[in-house]
């Protein structure tokens, strides 16, 4: 095995061997890191709280599809050679892809092994799990930074008669009680779930937010192919923050077609402004910013198309001319008058689906300096300030590409080389 590192096992005072590394999480990020650790001959184990791809199995709805085309939904060392490069894998197909990758590469997965505590003692990392205690020189946390749903604090004040679930808990329209549904948040999950509910014949209210949009296809290619090839996804995290003032939510990208607020309204979804709170009497209040939110999404899509046009012109690529996208040309149906207050009971709303963001749960890490005041990782390109501690798969960790499966082909070998160089 090229570049393999051979090292005699070290033992701790309790008699336990010290592994070269432990990876926490067996999703695409953790499996990608494990693949490169194995290629470097580093003794390691991958700890997974459930099954391979557990978050994908349990926090995605039944009809979920990947947002990257099949051509790009590949693991390290693999390439797509199937008949549908522009298609999108279903949830279950993607889990099968992960299981197949782990099996073919004989990766050392320990399923049903949850880590309850991570500390640093006697010059090594100590991992307390549901089965035993492990020691390692290096730990790569690949448990995800977007798996713990966030709701407004006042959500608890809503009527107990309402069914409230998060995007991660939504499975299908059939699982919700009869009646209208309020979807809060028009980002990736919110827009897709609202569309699915409308397709199922449900009455849907959508509280919108300031989120961009991407066309699914443009000038003969899937937009993700253009964005990868043109370097759009390689823009550094620092530059993204400079341009937007923060890390913005990713633009809405339908898995098989463009999803716009206008198209949702044409399907019968009632568009609202941003949800701002609960009024006296229990009605919900909404900001008067619906038109601004629609305009922001339109402008984001225009900017992306302009970027692709510039790239095509600069590189002299023979690409077809742009064609109108029905989702972007359809007229918007706007409530008249604008809805600033909504009585859920009178409107027939029986369920609320919160699509208001996610964060990572790292509360089990007992490592001073590893997390910031919000409990999120402190790192530079996935490398923590604490020697031997790494994070893989974090959203926007280094570039726009970080946090999607495309990133692991570069991120995993870079982190493993850092480990090998400091071991």
Secondary structure as the mmCIF struct_conf table of DSSP 4:
data_model
#
loop_
_struct_conf.conf_type_id
_struct_conf.id
_struct_conf.beg_label_comp_id
_struct_conf.beg_label_asym_id
_struct_conf.beg_label_seq_id
_struct_conf.end_label_comp_id
_struct_conf.end_label_asym_id
_struct_conf.end_label_seq_id
TURN_TY1_P TURN_TY1_P1 UNK A 2 UNK A 3
HELX_LH_PP_P HELX_LH_PP_P1 UNK A 8 UNK A 9
STRN STRN1 UNK A 10 UNK A 11
TURN_TY1_P TURN_TY1_P2 UNK A 13 UNK A 14
BEND BEND1 UNK A 15 UNK A 15
STRN STRN2 UNK A 17 UNK A 24
BEND BEND2 UNK A 27 UNK A 27
HELX_RH_AL_P HELX_RH_AL_P1 UNK A 28 UNK A 39
TURN_TY1_P TURN_TY1_P3 UNK A 40 UNK A 41
STRN STRN3 UNK A 44 UNK A 47
BEND BEND3 UNK A 49 UNK A 51
TURN_TY1_P TURN_TY1_P4 UNK A 52 UNK A 53
HELX_RH_AL_P HELX_RH_AL_P2 UNK A 54 UNK A 58
BEND BEND4 UNK A 59 UNK A 60
TURN_TY1_P TURN_TY1_P5 UNK A 62 UNK A 63
STRN STRN4 UNK A 65 UNK A 65
BEND BEND5 UNK A 67 UNK A 68
TURN_TY1_P TURN_TY1_P6 UNK A 70 UNK A 72
TURN_TY1_P TURN_TY1_P7 UNK A 76 UNK A 77
BEND BEND6 UNK A 82 UNK A 83
TURN_TY1_P TURN_TY1_P8 UNK A 85 UNK A 86
STRN STRN5 UNK A 90 UNK A 90
HELX_RH_AL_P HELX_RH_AL_P3 UNK A 91 UNK A 104
TURN_TY1_P TURN_TY1_P9 UNK A 105 UNK A 106
STRN STRN6 UNK A 109 UNK A 110
BEND BEND7 UNK A 112 UNK A 112
STRN STRN7 UNK A 115 UNK A 121
TURN_TY1_P TURN_TY1_P10 UNK A 122 UNK A 123
STRN STRN8 UNK A 124 UNK A 129
BEND BEND8 UNK A 130 UNK A 131
STRN STRN9 UNK A 133 UNK A 141
BEND BEND9 UNK A 143 UNK A 143
BEND BEND10 UNK A 145 UNK A 146
STRN STRN10 UNK A 148 UNK A 149
HELX_RH_3T_P HELX_RH_3T_P1 UNK A 153 UNK A 157
BEND BEND11 UNK A 158 UNK A 158
TURN_TY1_P TURN_TY1_P11 UNK A 160 UNK A 161
BEND BEND12 UNK A 162 UNK A 162
STRN STRN11 UNK A 163 UNK A 166
HELX_RH_3T_P HELX_RH_3T_P2 UNK A 167 UNK A 169
HELX_RH_3T_P HELX_RH_3T_P3 UNK A 173 UNK A 175
BEND BEND13 UNK A 176 UNK A 176
HELX_LH_PP_P HELX_LH_PP_P2 UNK A 177 UNK A 177
BEND BEND14 UNK A 178 UNK A 179
STRN STRN12 UNK A 180 UNK A 184
BEND BEND15 UNK A 187 UNK A 187
HELX_RH_AL_P HELX_RH_AL_P4 UNK A 188 UNK A 199
TURN_TY1_P TURN_TY1_P12 UNK A 200 UNK A 201
STRN STRN13 UNK A 204 UNK A 207
BEND BEND16 UNK A 210 UNK A 210
STRN STRN14 UNK A 213 UNK A 213
BEND BEND17 UNK A 216 UNK A 216
STRN STRN15 UNK A 217 UNK A 218
TURN_TY1_P TURN_TY1_P13 UNK A 219 UNK A 220
STRN STRN16 UNK A 221 UNK A 222
HELX_RH_AL_P HELX_RH_AL_P5 UNK A 223 UNK A 229
TURN_TY1_P TURN_TY1_P14 UNK A 230 UNK A 231
HELX_RH_3T_P HELX_RH_3T_P4 UNK A 232 UNK A 234
STRN STRN17 UNK A 236 UNK A 236
HELX_RH_AL_P HELX_RH_AL_P6 UNK A 237 UNK A 244
BEND BEND18 UNK A 245 UNK A 246
HELX_LH_PP_P HELX_LH_PP_P3 UNK A 248 UNK A 251
STRN STRN18 UNK A 252 UNK A 252
BEND BEND19 UNK A 255 UNK A 257
HELX_RH_AL_P HELX_RH_AL_P7 UNK A 261 UNK A 266
TURN_TY1_P TURN_TY1_P15 UNK A 267 UNK A 268
HELX_LH_PP_P HELX_LH_PP_P4 UNK A 269 UNK A 269
STRN STRN19 UNK A 270 UNK A 272
STRN STRN20 UNK A 275 UNK A 278
TURN_TY1_P TURN_TY1_P16 UNK A 280 UNK A 281
BEND BEND20 UNK A 282 UNK A 282
STRN STRN21 UNK A 284 UNK A 286
BEND BEND21 UNK A 288 UNK A 288
HELX_RH_AL_P HELX_RH_AL_P8 UNK A 290 UNK A 315
TURN_TY1_P TURN_TY1_P17 UNK A 316 UNK A 316
HELX_LH_PP_P HELX_LH_PP_P5 UNK A 320 UNK A 322
HELX_RH_AL_P HELX_RH_AL_P9 UNK A 326 UNK A 329
BEND BEND22 UNK A 330 UNK A 330
HELX_LH_PP_P HELX_LH_PP_P6 UNK A 331 UNK A 332
BEND BEND23 UNK A 336 UNK A 337
STRN STRN22 UNK A 341 UNK A 342
TURN_TY1_P TURN_TY1_P18 UNK A 344 UNK A 348
STRN STRN23 UNK A 349 UNK A 354
STRN STRN24 UNK A 358 UNK A 359
TURN_TY1_P TURN_TY1_P19 UNK A 363 UNK A 364
STRN STRN25 UNK A 365 UNK A 365
TURN_TY1_P TURN_TY1_P20 UNK A 368 UNK A 369
BEND BEND24 UNK A 370 UNK A 370
STRN STRN26 UNK A 371 UNK A 371
TURN_TY1_P TURN_TY1_P21 UNK A 373 UNK A 374
BEND BEND25 UNK A 375 UNK A 375
STRN STRN27 UNK A 377 UNK A 377
STRN STRN28 UNK A 379 UNK A 380
TURN_TY1_P TURN_TY1_P22 UNK A 381 UNK A 382
STRN STRN29 UNK A 383 UNK A 384
BEND BEND26 UNK A 385 UNK A 386
TURN_TY1_P TURN_TY1_P23 UNK A 387 UNK A 388
STRN STRN30 UNK A 389 UNK A 391
BEND BEND27 UNK A 393 UNK A 393
TURN_TY1_P TURN_TY1_P24 UNK A 395 UNK A 396
BEND BEND28 UNK A 397 UNK A 398
STRN STRN31 UNK A 399 UNK A 399
TURN_TY1_P TURN_TY1_P25 UNK A 400 UNK A 403
BEND BEND29 UNK A 404 UNK A 404
HELX_RH_3T_P HELX_RH_3T_P5 UNK A 405 UNK A 407
HELX_RH_AL_P HELX_RH_AL_P10 UNK A 408 UNK A 421
TURN_TY1_P TURN_TY1_P26 UNK A 422 UNK A 422
#
